[in-house]
């Protein structure tokens, strides 16, 4: 189940713990972006609701943050190729 206010699964590990790895920081440098996104993807990889979260992010075209193990750029590429 998804929480529409936060674009995140209600029962996923991203709802507790280090939520900041899923969202970009202000003036984040490219290297920091890559490191943060890899940390977020590691959390997503173990998530039991990764696929519903990914489907939601793609269907609603969420433009920010790592969702369902995909970065915004990866989601954009998937959507562009459909």
N, C-alpha and C positions, 0 to 999 in steps of 0.2 A: 504494500500500500504506500502511496506517495503523499507527502504533505505539500499541497499546492503552494503554500506560503513560502516554502523554502526550496522547492524543486528537488527535494531529497527524499529517499525512502524513510518511512517512519521507523522501520526496524533494521536499518542498515548500520554498520559500524561507523559511518560518517556522522551519524547523529550524536555520537558520544566520542569523547577523545579530541584529537587534534583536528578540529573542523577547518582550521586555517589553511591546511594543505590543499583544500579543494577550490579555494577562491584566490584570485590574484591579489597581490598587495599593491598599494599605490607606488608608482615609480620602481617597480620590480625589474631588476636587471635580467638579461636573457639567461644567464647561467643559473640564477636563482629560480627563474620560471621553470627551467628544465628539471632542476632538483626537486622543486615542490610538486610538479606534475608527476614525476616518477614516484615520489612518496605517496601521492594520492592514488596512483594506479596500483601500487602495492596493496593498499587498503582495499580497493575495489576488487582486486584479484581474488581475495578471500571472502568477498561479500556474498551472502546467500541471495540477495535481491539485485545483483549486478545487472542481469539481463532486463528485468522490468524497468530498472532505473535508466538503462541505456535506451530502451524503446521510448520511454517518456521524454528523455532529453532530445531524441531525434524527432519524435512526433511534434513536440512543442517548440522545436528549434531553439532550445535554450542556448544563448550565445556566449555564456561565460562559465568558467569553472570546469573541473573534471567531473564527468557524470558517467556512471556505468563503465568506468575504465577508459573513457575516451576524452581527449582534450577537445577544446572548441575547434581547433584546426582539423582534427581527425573527424569530428562529426560533420564539419563543413564539407570535407572531401567525400565522405560517404553520401551525403545528401546531393552533392553535385553530380555524383556518378549514378544516380537513380533515375 
